[in-house]
Amino acid sequence: MGRGEEKREEGRGEEESAMRPRSRVRVAKCQMLVTSFFVLLLGLAVASMAALTYFGAHFAVLGHASSERTSYKAMHRWAFYVGISLAGLLTLGAVLTATATVREAGGLMAVGFLCFALVFCALVQVAFWSFRKPTQVEDAVLDTYDLVYDQAVKSSSSIWRQELAAIQDTFLCCGKSSPFSLLGSSEADLCRGAEAERQDCLQGIRSFLRTHRNITFTLTAIGLASTVYGMLLSSFLWFTIRAGCSLDRKGRYTLSPGARGCQPQEPSFFRCSQWGPAPQHSSKADALSGRLGPRGHSDGPRLLQGD
């Protein structure tokens, strides 16, 4: 009886030690699915922000008034292309990692990890650039407004006045304050009646860009945290898949025989989705093995036996 109880205790200890890595894999899979969902939402938010930056009324009216030679035009296009690229990589990485988690596909998980790594590197560059040159975007926008304002004041053409009026109506501002509080007759004509009560355009543009910069900084910080966490989870699950840890029909994680022989194995998602045990298909090899004994000799009637 003593030896039997010792064996039972040893078996229980082995089961408890084996349950720990199994529970870790289950928790990692759940976290990977939740992370993929949030990364997908983040990709949609980045795409919306990029579309708003390019097609929004505030940036579009400035882009229409600026010339091709100004730095604002190139910066405007660069911001749109970078935002769309990051949104595509985030969405692709989220879909691939979620699919790889469900199907236990190592190749898809590796590609999803690569997408997260590319997004992480790009976001690091964006964060470094924003801290290195925090006022570059603001300077480019204000330079564009100053150019339109000066041309509207000095030029007799009505085109520049129309461009300036469009900018001021979009930002709900009028003119810009003079450092000596003295405005010429042409500058005073730009703001009359109710328009004169609006805020200074330089302050209005700075306030709008400050709000836009805060939203961009928040998305960048969330993107960095999400991609780092996604890379950690995807790398852990990739090593788990490569080790052959898969679900059996009872819902337990076991080391698959294919991992020892380094042979590919059907994903456990398809194996576990069947109702009941998988049907056994008979073959000639099964029929031959049924007629052979444990040592490979035939159990049937022996031929050429001596009397």
C-alpha positions as CSV (number, residue, x, y, z in Angstrom):
1,M,0.0,0.0,0.0
2,G,2.9,2.4,0.8
3,R,4.4,2.0,-2.7
4,G,1.0,2.5,-4.3
5,E,0.4,5.8,-2.4
6,E,3.9,7.0,-3.3
7,K,3.3,6.3,-7.0
8,R,-0.1,8.2,-6.8
9,E,1.6,11.2,-5.2
10,E,4.3,11.1,-7.8
11,G,1.7,11.0,-10.6
12,R,-0.2,13.9,-9.1
13,G,3.1,15.9,-8.8
14,E,3.9,15.2,-12.5
15,E,0.3,16.2,-13.5
16,E,0.6,19.5,-11.6
17,S,4.0,20.3,-13.0
18,A,2.7,19.5,-16.5
19,M,-0.4,21.7,-16.0
20,R,1.7,24.8,-15.4
21,P,3.1,25.2,-19.0
22,R,-0.3,24.2,-20.4
23,S,-2.1,27.0,-18.5
24,R,0.6,29.4,-19.6
25,V,0.0,28.6,-23.2
26,R,-3.8,29.0,-22.8
27,V,-3.3,32.4,-21.1
28,A,-0.8,33.5,-23.8
29,K,-3.3,32.6,-26.5
30,C,-6.1,34.5,-24.9
31,Q,-3.9,37.5,-24.5
32,M,-2.7,37.3,-28.1
33,L,-6.3,37.3,-29.3
34,V,-7.2,40.3,-27.2
35,T,-4.0,42.1,-28.2
36,S,-4.7,41.4,-31.9
37,F,-8.2,42.9,-31.5
38,F,-6.9,46.1,-29.9
39,V,-4.1,46.4,-32.5
40,L,-6.8,46.1,-35.2
41,L,-8.7,49.0,-33.6
42,L,-5.4,50.9,-33.4
43,G,-4.8,50.3,-37.1
44,L,-8.3,51.7,-37.9
45,A,-7.6,54.7,-35.7
46,V,-4.3,55.4,-37.4
47,A,-5.9,55.1,-40.9
48,S,-8.7,57.5,-39.8
49,M,-6.1,60.0,-38.5
50,A,-4.1,59.8,-41.7
51,A,-7.2,60.3,-43.8
52,L,-8.2,63.3,-41.6
53,T,-4.7,64.8,-42.0
54,Y,-4.8,64.5,-45.8
55,F,-8.5,65.1,-46.6
56,G,-9.5,67.2,-43.6
57,A,-10.7,70.8,-44.2
58,H,-8.0,72.5,-42.2
59,F,-5.1,70.8,-43.8
60,A,-6.7,70.7,-47.3
61,V,-7.3,74.4,-47.4
62,L,-3.6,75.0,-46.5
63,G,-2.5,72.5,-49.1
64,H,-4.6,74.2,-51.7
65,A,-3.1,77.6,-50.9
66,S,0.5,76.4,-50.7
67,S,2.7,75.9,-53.7
68,E,4.6,72.7,-54.7
69,R,7.9,74.3,-53.7
70,T,7.0,74.8,-50.0
71,S,8.0,72.3,-47.3
72,Y,4.4,72.0,-46.2
73,K,3.4,70.2,-49.4
74,A,6.0,67.5,-49.0
75,M,5.4,67.1,-45.3
76,H,1.7,66.8,-45.9
77,R,2.2,63.9,-48.3
78,W,4.8,62.2,-46.2
79,A,2.5,62.2,-43.2
80,F,-0.3,60.6,-45.2
81,Y,1.8,57.9,-46.7
82,V,3.4,57.0,-43.4
83,G,0.1,56.8,-41.6
84,I,-1.5,54.6,-44.2
85,S,1.5,52.3,-44.3
86,L,1.5,52.0,-40.5
87,A,-2.2,51.3,-40.5
88,G,-1.8,48.6,-43.1
89,L,1.0,46.9,-41.2
90,L,-1.0,47.0,-37.9
91,T,-4.1,45.5,-39.5
92,L,-2.1,42.8,-41.3
93,G,-0.2,41.9,-38.2
94,A,-3.3,41.7,-36.1
95,V,-5.1,39.5,-38.6
96,L,-2.1,37.2,-39.1
97,T,-1.4,36.7,-35.4
98,A,-5.1,36.0,-34.6
99,T,-5.3,33.5,-37.4
100,A,-2.0,31.9,-36.3
101,T,-3.2,31.6,-32.7
102,V,-6.4,29.8,-33.7
103,R,-4.8,27.5,-36.3
104,E,-1.4,27.1,-34.5
105,A,0.4,28.1,-37.7
106,G,4.1,29.0,-37.0
107,G,4.6,30.6,-40.4
108,L,1.7,33.1,-40.0
109,M,2.9,33.9,-36.5
110,A,6.4,34.7,-37.8
111,V,5.0,37.0,-40.4
112,G,2.8,38.7,-37.8
113,F,5.9,39.2,-35.6
114,L,7.7,40.8,-38.6
115,C,4.8,43.2,-39.1
116,F,4.9,44.3,-35.5
117,A,8.6,44.7,-35.6
118,L,8.4,47.0,-38.7
119,V,5.7,49.1,-37.1
120,F,7.8,49.4,-33.9
121,C,10.8,50.6,-35.8
122,A,8.8,53.1,-37.8
123,L,7.1,54.4,-34.6
124,V,10.5,54.8,-32.9
125,Q,11.6,56.9,-35.9
126,V,8.5,59.0,-35.7
127,A,8.9,59.6,-31.9
128,F,12.6,60.5,-32.3
129,W,11.7,63.0,-35.1
130,S,8.9,64.6,-33.1
131,F,11.2,65.1,-30.1
132,R,14.1,66.2,-32.2
133,K,12.1,68.8,-34.2
134,P,8.8,69.4,-32.4
135,T,8.0,72.7,-34.2
136,Q,8.8,71.7,-37.7
137,V,5.2,71.1,-38.7
138,E,4.0,74.2,-37.0
139,D,6.6,76.3,-38.7
140,A,5.7,74.9,-42.1
141,V,2.0,75.7,-41.6
142,L,2.6,79.2,-40.2
143,D,5.0,79.9,-43.1
144,T,2.2,78.9,-45.5
145,Y,-0.2,81.2,-43.8
146,D,2.3,84.1,-43.7
147,L,2.9,83.7,-47.4
148,V,-0.8,83.8,-48.3
149,Y,-1.4,86.7,-45.9
150,D,1.5,88.8,-47.4
151,Q,0.4,88.1,-50.9
152,A,-3.2,89.1,-50.1
153,V,-2.0,92.4,-48.5
154,K,0.6,93.4,-51.1
155,S,-1.0,92.0,-54.3
156,S,-3.9,93.5,-56.1
157,S,-5.2,90.1,-57.3
158,S,-8.4,88.8,-55.8
159,I,-7.1,85.2,-55.9
160,W,-4.9,85.6,-52.8
161,R,-7.7,87.3,-50.9
162,Q,-10.0,84.4,-51.7
163,E,-7.4,81.9,-50.5
164,L,-6.9,83.9,-47.3
165,A,-10.6,84.2,-46.7
166,A,-11.0,80.4,-47.1
167,I,-8.2,79.8,-44.5
168,Q,-9.7,82.3,-42.1
169,D,-13.2,80.8,-42.4
170,T,-11.9,77.3,-41.9
171,F,-9.9,78.2,-38.7
172,L,-12.5,80.7,-37.6
173,C,-9.9,83.4,-37.2
174,C,-9.0,86.7,-38.9
175,G,-5.7,88.3,-39.7
176,K,-2.7,88.3,-37.4
177,S,-1.8,90.7,-34.6
178,S,0.9,93.4,-35.3
179,P,3.8,93.6,-32.9
180,F,3.2,97.4,-32.7
181,S,-0.6,97.1,-32.6
182,L,-0.8,99.2,-35.8
183,L,-2.3,97.8,-38.9
184,G,-2.2,99.4,-42.4
185,S,-5.3,100.2,-44.4
186,S,-5.0,97.1,-46.5
187,E,-4.5,94.8,-43.4
188,A,-7.4,96.5,-41.7
189,D,-9.7,95.8,-44.7
190,L,-9.2,92.1,-44.3
191,C,-11.1,92.0,-41.0
192,R,-14.3,93.9,-40.8
193,G,-17.5,93.6,-38.8
194,A,-18.0,90.3,-37.1
195,E,-14.7,88.9,-38.5
196,A,-12.8,91.5,-36.5
197,E,-14.0,89.8,-33.3
198,R,-12.4,86.5,-34.2
199,Q,-9.2,85.3,-32.6
200,D,-5.8,85.9,-34.2
201,C,-5.1,83.3,-36.9
202,L,-1.6,82.5,-35.6
203,Q,-3.1,81.5,-32.2
204,G,-5.9,79.6,-33.9
205,I,-3.5,77.6,-36.1
206,R,-1.2,76.9,-33.1
207,S,-4.2,75.7,-31.0
208,F,-5.4,73.3,-33.8
209,L,-1.9,71.9,-34.4
210,R,-1.4,71.4,-30.6
211,T,-4.6,69.3,-30.4
212,H,-3.5,67.3,-33.5
213,R,0.0,66.7,-32.1
214,N,-1.4,65.4,-28.8
215,I,-3.6,62.9,-30.6
216,T,-0.7,61.8,-32.7
217,F,1.5,61.4,-29.6
218,T,-1.1,59.3,-27.9
219,L,-1.5,57.0,-30.9
220,T,2.3,56.7,-31.1
221,A,2.6,55.7,-27.4
222,I,-0.2,53.2,-27.6
223,G,1.3,51.8,-30.8
224,L,4.7,51.3,-29.3
225,A,3.3,49.5,-26.2
226,S,1.0,47.3,-28.3
227,T,3.7,46.3,-30.8
228,V,6.2,45.4,-28.0
229,Y,3.6,43.3,-26.2
230,G,2.5,41.7,-29.4
231,M,6.1,40.8,-30.3
232,L,6.6,39.2,-26.9
233,L,3.4,37.1,-27.2
234,S,3.9,36.1,-30.8
235,S,7.5,35.0,-30.2
236,F,6.4,32.9,-27.2
237,L,3.6,31.3,-29.2
238,W,5.9,30.7,-32.1
239,F,8.4,28.8,-29.9
240,T,5.5,26.9,-28.4
241,I,4.2,25.9,-31.9
242,R,7.7,24.8,-33.0
243,A,8.0,22.7,-29.8
244,G,4.9,20.8,-30.8
245,C,2.7,21.7,-27.9
246,S,-0.8,21.2,-29.2
247,L,-4.3,20.4,-27.9
248,D,-5.6,16.8,-27.8
249,R,-9.4,15.9,-28.0
250,K,-9.7,16.2,-24.2
251,G,-8.5,19.8,-24.3
252,R,-5.1,19.1,-22.8
253,Y,-1.8,20.3,-24.2
254,T,0.6,17.5,-25.1
255,L,3.8,17.1,-27.0
256,S,2.9,16.0,-30.4
257,P,4.8,13.1,-32.0
258,G,5.6,15.2,-35.0
259,A,7.8,17.5,-32.9
260,R,10.2,14.7,-32.1
261,G,10.6,13.7,-35.8
262,C,10.4,17.3,-37.0
263,Q,7.5,16.5,-39.2
264,P,4.6,18.8,-40.0
265,Q,1.4,18.2,-38.3
266,E,-2.2,19.2,-39.0
267,P,-3.3,22.2,-36.8
268,S,-5.1,21.2,-33.6
269,F,-7.9,23.6,-34.5
270,F,-9.1,21.2,-37.2
271,R,-8.4,18.1,-35.0
272,C,-10.4,19.5,-32.1
273,S,-13.3,20.7,-34.1
274,Q,-14.4,17.2,-35.1
275,W,-17.3,15.6,-33.2
276,G,-15.9,12.5,-31.5
277,P,-12.8,10.6,-32.5
278,A,-11.5,10.8,-36.0
279,P,-12.5,8.0,-38.3
280,Q,-9.9,5.4,-39.0
281,H,-9.2,4.7,-42.6
282,S,-8.2,1.2,-43.5
283,S,-5.3,0.6,-45.8
284,K,-3.2,-2.2,-47.1
285,A,-0.5,-1.3,-44.5
286,D,-3.0,-1.7,-41.7
287,A,-4.2,-5.0,-43.0
288,L,-0.7,-6.2,-43.3
289,S,0.2,-5.1,-39.8
290,G,-2.9,-6.8,-38.5
291,R,-1.7,-10.1,-39.8
292,L,1.8,-9.7,-38.5
293,G,2.8,-10.4,-34.9
294,P,4.6,-8.0,-32.5
295,R,8.0,-9.1,-34.0
296,G,6.9,-8.7,-37.6
297,H,6.4,-12.5,-38.2
298,S,3.2,-13.8,-39.7
299,D,0.7,-15.3,-37.3
300,G,-1.1,-17.1,-40.1
301,P,-0.4,-20.7,-41.2
302,R,3.3,-21.2,-41.7
303,L,4.5,-22.5,-45.0
304,L,7.3,-24.9,-45.7
305,Q,7.2,-26.4,-42.2
306,G,8.9,-29.6,-41.6
307,D,7.0,-32.6,-40.1
